[in-house]
Amino acid sequence: MASRVDLIYKLENVDAEDGIDVFEIAPILMQFGELVRNANNVLGFEQKIDIKVKPFKEGSWITEFILQNTPMQNLINYLQSKQGQELILILSLLGLNIKDGIKGVAGIIRFTKGLVSNFKINKNNTVTYYNEKGEKIEVSMEEHKLVQSPLMQNNYYNCTIAPLEKFPNTTAVSFKINKEDTHEQKFTYADKEAFEEYAASELFEDVEDNVTTMNGVFVKPKRGSYSGTEKSYSFVIGENVIWPVTIEDEDFLKSLQSGDIRLYSEDVLKVDLEIRQTKDSNNRVRANYAITKVNEYIKYEKPKQISFDDVIKDD
């Protein structure tokens, strides 16, 4: 049985009386249709999605999409539930419909400022993303698949941010499911930099993870805001600089936060270190590092200079 979702797509502050060039708006509408259909394919849903457009409304430039899915044979039970096939959930995973517990593609891009290559796949089938500050969020594998898909990358920018450039008077692009108790998702000029970064990012699709653990390794601080607020650090190991490094030892982080320990470039830490490598289907490899345990903190002590008078006194 088919289900239907009505979605309001709005370009705010566009003068509907002046109209919009059909050759400029038509590609944007098509990009949105491709975005939803591609998401359906990336998630492995065996259903056909029809996307239609209702007549435009007065006011800001508003149109209403009608999304209708038709389940096909051998329907995959996504998330062990028929609800997984609902169009609303696809829109939520894309971040076009705000739903509790789901960051969606939009949420991940905003959190990472578009730098979506810094992530770790967890054993519980979730993925942890890190931003430049070293802060982290945990998302579902479905959200991860979408944000790492080149199909999403191109379509997403073109139907959320590109209209702001094509129509200079537009103040925001918004999406809202046409039913009660749903929240509007807006894209504004404040999002432009992050989404441009995402559009230009190298994505890691179909990744293979490899984790190597090194126990009792000596490292020296190189750079970072060493305040225990989980920033992205860099350390020196031997002659090599490793970055980005997160510190996951809670006790050591508390010592940094309290000021009991203030890291200096000549300090030495004896740590357990994880090297987390990811390789994609194109053999692109990236590495992140995590200090899981600080076994010993060796504070640098500046050598004391002994004066001639001190030598005489000792005699």
Secondary structure, 3 states (H helix, E strand, C coil): CCEEEEEEEEEECCCCCCCCCHHHHHHHHHHHHHHHHHHHHHCCCCEEEEEEECCCECCCEEEEEEEEEEECCCCCCHHHCHHHHCHHHHHHHHCCCCECCECHHHHHHHHHCCCCCCEEECCCCEEEEECCCCCEEEEEHHHHHHHCCHHHHHHHHHHHCHHHHHCCCCCEEEEEECCCCCCCEEECHHHHHHHHHHHHCCCCCCCEEEEEEEEEEEEEEEECCCCCCCCCEEEEECCEEEEEEEECCHHHHHHHHHCCCCCCCCCEEEEEEEEEEEECCCCCEEEEEEEEEEEEEECCCCCCCCCHHHHHHHC
